[in-house]
Amino acid sequence: MELFNVKNGRIACAILVIVDVILGGCAVFFSEFYAAIFHPNLPASEIPTDYIIRTGVLWLVFLLFQLIATFSRRSDRWFFVVAAVRLMDVPADIVYGILARGATVFSRFLILSAPILNILFGLFLLKIVRGIEKDADSDTLRNAENGIHKESNLNNNNNLNEK
């Protein structure tokens, strides 16, 4: 069984949906709880609730793309979108992990695990997209060759009929 297929891409996107429901929902609707996990040493007066909510909204938008990729008939297009968004988030995750105020060793570990997971999921989905493109290119080439052979056979039959 091949690892890089549409079914596994949909499973990956479904996993990301669950992650972003939890992470994005927590950040948007329970920002103080989010801060307690990722910034436990930050005094309550310094918690950037507005920034946490803003970030949560972005994760909920990721969730939307991942839902579409999970259930779309044209998952290949949406796998590319999800991969791009995930890979685009990597530098931001790294900077956040380095600069996070009030973070503990454990919370910084959690934050810095995000770019690793985003790279893995992003590259996994891109590999699937590339496989789908190669299959489509092969099918197109095969169809074109079959069309040429059919046309060639028709021309040969017409030439025989004319003689």
Sine and cosine of phi, psi and omega as CSV:
sin_phi,cos_phi,sin_psi,cos_psi,sin_omega,cos_omega
0.00,0.00,0.74,-0.68,-0.02,-1.00
-0.99,0.12,0.66,-0.75,-0.02,-1.00
-0.97,0.26,-0.62,0.79,-0.12,-0.99
-1.00,-0.06,0.98,0.21,0.00,-1.00
-0.72,-0.69,0.18,-0.98,-0.07,-1.00
-0.87,0.50,-0.67,0.74,0.00,-1.00
-0.85,0.53,-0.73,0.68,0.01,-1.00
-0.93,0.36,-0.51,0.86,0.10,-1.00
-0.90,0.44,-0.65,0.76,0.05,-1.00
-0.92,0.40,-0.62,0.78,0.05,-1.00
-0.89,0.45,-0.70,0.72,0.03,-1.00
-0.86,0.51,-0.70,0.71,0.01,-1.00
-0.91,0.41,-0.60,0.80,0.04,-1.00
-0.90,0.43,-0.64,0.77,0.06,-1.00
-0.88,0.47,-0.69,0.72,0.02,-1.00
-0.90,0.43,-0.56,0.83,0.08,-1.00
-0.86,0.51,-0.74,0.68,-0.01,-1.00
-0.88,0.48,-0.71,0.70,0.02,-1.00
-0.86,0.51,-0.71,0.70,-0.06,-1.00
-0.97,0.24,-0.43,0.90,0.14,-0.99
-0.89,0.46,-0.72,0.69,-0.03,-1.00
-0.93,0.36,-0.80,0.60,-0.08,-1.00
-0.93,0.38,-0.77,0.64,-0.01,-1.00
-0.92,0.40,-0.69,0.72,0.02,-1.00
-0.89,0.46,-0.67,0.75,0.03,-1.00
-0.88,0.47,-0.73,0.69,-0.03,-1.00
-0.91,0.42,-0.65,0.76,-0.05,-1.00
-0.98,0.22,-0.73,0.69,-0.15,-0.99
-0.99,-0.16,-0.30,0.95,-0.01,-1.00
-0.68,-0.74,0.83,0.55,-0.12,-0.99
-0.88,0.48,-0.53,0.85,0.03,-1.00
-0.92,0.39,-0.62,0.78,0.05,-1.00
-0.91,0.42,-0.69,0.73,0.07,-1.00
-0.83,0.55,-0.73,0.68,0.01,-1.00
-0.88,0.47,-0.61,0.80,0.00,-1.00
-0.90,0.43,-0.51,0.86,0.02,-1.00
-0.99,0.15,-0.74,0.67,-0.14,-0.99
-0.99,-0.11,-0.31,0.95,-0.01,-1.00
-0.68,-0.73,0.81,0.58,-0.14,-0.99
-0.91,0.42,-0.39,0.92,-0.01,-1.00
-1.00,-0.06,0.16,0.99,-0.01,-1.00
-1.00,-0.02,0.80,-0.60,0.04,-1.00
-0.87,0.49,0.56,-0.83,-0.05,-1.00
-0.79,0.61,-0.59,0.81,-0.03,-1.00
-0.94,0.35,-0.28,0.96,-0.03,-1.00
-0.97,-0.25,0.05,1.00,-0.01,-1.00
-0.93,0.36,0.84,-0.54,-0.01,-1.00
-0.99,0.15,0.94,0.34,-0.07,-1.00
-0.81,0.58,-0.66,0.75,-0.01,-1.00
-0.88,0.47,-0.66,0.75,0.01,-1.00
-0.94,0.35,-0.64,0.77,0.02,-1.00
-0.89,0.46,-0.70,0.71,0.01,-1.00
-0.90,0.43,-0.69,0.72,0.03,-1.00
-0.84,0.55,-0.72,0.70,0.01,-1.00
-0.90,0.43,-0.64,0.77,0.05,-1.00
-0.88,0.48,-0.62,0.78,0.03,-1.00
-0.89,0.45,-0.65,0.76,0.06,-1.00
-0.87,0.50,-0.68,0.73,0.02,-1.00
-0.90,0.44,-0.56,0.83,0.05,-1.00
-0.94,0.34,-0.51,0.86,0.10,-0.99
-0.94,0.35,-0.66,0.75,0.10,-0.99
-0.81,0.59,-0.70,0.71,-0.01,-1.00
-0.83,0.56,-0.68,0.73,0.01,-1.00
-0.86,0.51,-0.75,0.66,0.02,-1.00
-0.88,0.47,-0.63,0.78,-0.02,-1.00
-0.93,0.36,-0.59,0.81,0.09,-1.00
-0.89,0.45,-0.70,0.71,0.02,-1.00
-0.88,0.48,-0.71,0.71,0.00,-1.00
-0.89,0.46,-0.58,0.82,-0.02,-1.00
-0.92,0.39,-0.62,0.79,-0.15,-0.99
-0.93,-0.37,-0.09,1.00,-0.05,-1.00
-0.95,0.30,0.54,-0.84,0.12,-0.99
-0.95,0.32,-0.42,0.91,0.02,-1.00
-0.95,-0.30,0.84,0.55,-0.06,-1.00
-0.84,0.54,-0.52,0.85,-0.05,-1.00
-0.84,0.55,-0.68,0.73,0.04,-1.00
-0.89,0.46,-0.68,0.73,-0.05,-1.00
-0.97,0.24,-0.48,0.88,0.12,-0.99
-0.87,0.49,-0.64,0.77,0.02,-1.00
-0.90,0.44,-0.69,0.73,0.02,-1.00
-0.88,0.48,-0.74,0.67,-0.01,-1.00
-0.88,0.47,-0.69,0.72,0.01,-1.00
-0.87,0.49,-0.69,0.72,-0.01,-1.00
-0.89,0.45,-0.70,0.72,0.00,-1.00
-0.90,0.43,-0.69,0.73,0.00,-1.00
-0.89,0.46,-0.72,0.69,-0.01,-1.00
-0.94,0.35,-0.53,0.85,0.04,-1.00
-0.91,0.41,-0.47,0.88,-0.04,-1.00
-0.98,0.18,-0.27,0.96,-0.07,-1.00
-0.84,0.54,-0.79,0.61,-0.01,-1.00
-0.88,0.48,-0.62,0.79,0.01,-1.00
-0.90,0.43,-0.65,0.76,0.03,-1.00
-0.89,0.46,-0.65,0.76,0.00,-1.00
-0.91,0.42,-0.72,0.69,0.02,-1.00
-0.88,0.47,-0.69,0.73,0.04,-1.00
-0.86,0.51,-0.70,0.71,0.00,-1.00
-0.88,0.47,-0.60,0.80,0.00,-1.00
-0.97,0.25,-0.66,0.75,-0.13,-0.99
-1.00,-0.09,-0.12,0.99,-0.10,-1.00
-0.81,0.59,0.90,-0.44,0.03,-1.00
-0.98,0.18,0.61,-0.80,0.07,-1.00
0.96,0.27,0.24,0.97,-0.01,-1.00
-1.00,0.08,0.54,-0.84,0.12,-0.99
-1.00,-0.09,0.07,-1.00,0.06,-1.00
-0.86,0.52,-0.69,0.72,-0.02,-1.00
-0.91,0.41,-0.72,0.69,-0.03,-1.00
-0.93,0.37,-0.56,0.83,0.06,-1.00
-0.92,0.38,-0.61,0.79,0.09,-1.00
-0.86,0.50,-0.71,0.70,0.03,-1.00
-0.87,0.50,-0.71,0.70,-0.02,-1.00
-0.89,0.46,-0.71,0.71,-0.06,-1.00
-0.98,0.21,-0.12,0.99,0.14,-0.99
-0.98,0.22,-0.39,0.92,-0.02,-1.00
-0.87,0.50,-0.74,0.68,-0.01,-1.00
-0.90,0.43,-0.54,0.84,0.03,-1.00
-0.91,0.42,-0.73,0.68,0.01,-1.00
-0.91,0.41,-0.63,0.77,0.02,-1.00
-0.90,0.44,-0.63,0.78,0.05,-1.00
-0.90,0.43,-0.74,0.68,-0.03,-1.00
-0.88,0.48,-0.76,0.66,0.00,-1.00
-0.91,0.41,-0.67,0.74,-0.01,-1.00
-0.88,0.48,-0.74,0.67,0.00,-1.00
-0.93,0.37,-0.59,0.81,0.05,-1.00
-0.86,0.51,-0.75,0.67,-0.02,-1.00
-0.92,0.38,-0.61,0.79,0.05,-1.00
-0.90,0.44,-0.61,0.79,0.04,-1.00
-0.89,0.45,-0.64,0.77,0.05,-1.00
-0.91,0.42,-0.71,0.71,0.01,-1.00
-0.86,0.52,-0.70,0.72,0.00,-1.00
-0.89,0.46,-0.64,0.77,0.06,-1.00
-0.90,0.44,-0.65,0.76,0.03,-1.00
-0.90,0.44,-0.67,0.74,0.02,-1.00
-0.90,0.45,-0.67,0.74,0.02,-1.00
-0.89,0.46,-0.68,0.73,0.03,-1.00
-0.88,0.48,-0.68,0.73,0.00,-1.00
-0.91,0.42,-0.66,0.75,0.03,-1.00
-0.89,0.46,-0.66,0.75,0.02,-1.00
-0.90,0.44,-0.68,0.73,0.02,-1.00
-0.90,0.44,-0.68,0.73,0.01,-1.00
-0.89,0.46,-0.71,0.71,0.01,-1.00
-0.90,0.44,-0.70,0.71,0.01,-1.00
-0.88,0.48,-0.70,0.72,0.01,-1.00
-0.90,0.43,-0.65,0.76,0.02,-1.00
-0.90,0.43,-0.68,0.73,0.03,-1.00
-0.90,0.43,-0.67,0.74,0.04,-1.00
-0.89,0.46,-0.64,0.77,0.04,-1.00
-0.89,0.45,-0.66,0.75,0.02,-1.00
-0.91,0.41,-0.69,0.72,0.01,-1.00
-0.90,0.44,-0.66,0.75,0.01,-1.00
-0.90,0.44,-0.70,0.71,-0.01,-1.00
-0.90,0.43,-0.66,0.75,0.03,-1.00
-0.89,0.46,-0.68,0.73,0.03,-1.00
-0.90,0.43,-0.64,0.77,0.04,-1.00
-0.89,0.46,-0.70,0.72,0.02,-1.00
-0.88,0.47,-0.66,0.75,0.02,-1.00
-0.90,0.43,-0.67,0.74,0.02,-1.00
-0.91,0.42,-0.63,0.78,0.04,-1.00
-0.91,0.42,-0.66,0.76,0.02,-1.00
-0.90,0.43,-0.62,0.78,0.03,-1.00
-0.92,0.39,-0.63,0.77,0.00,-1.00
-0.92,0.40,-0.53,0.84,-0.01,-1.00
-0.95,0.31,-0.46,0.89,-0.03,-1.00
-0.98,0.17,0.00,0.00,0.00,0.00
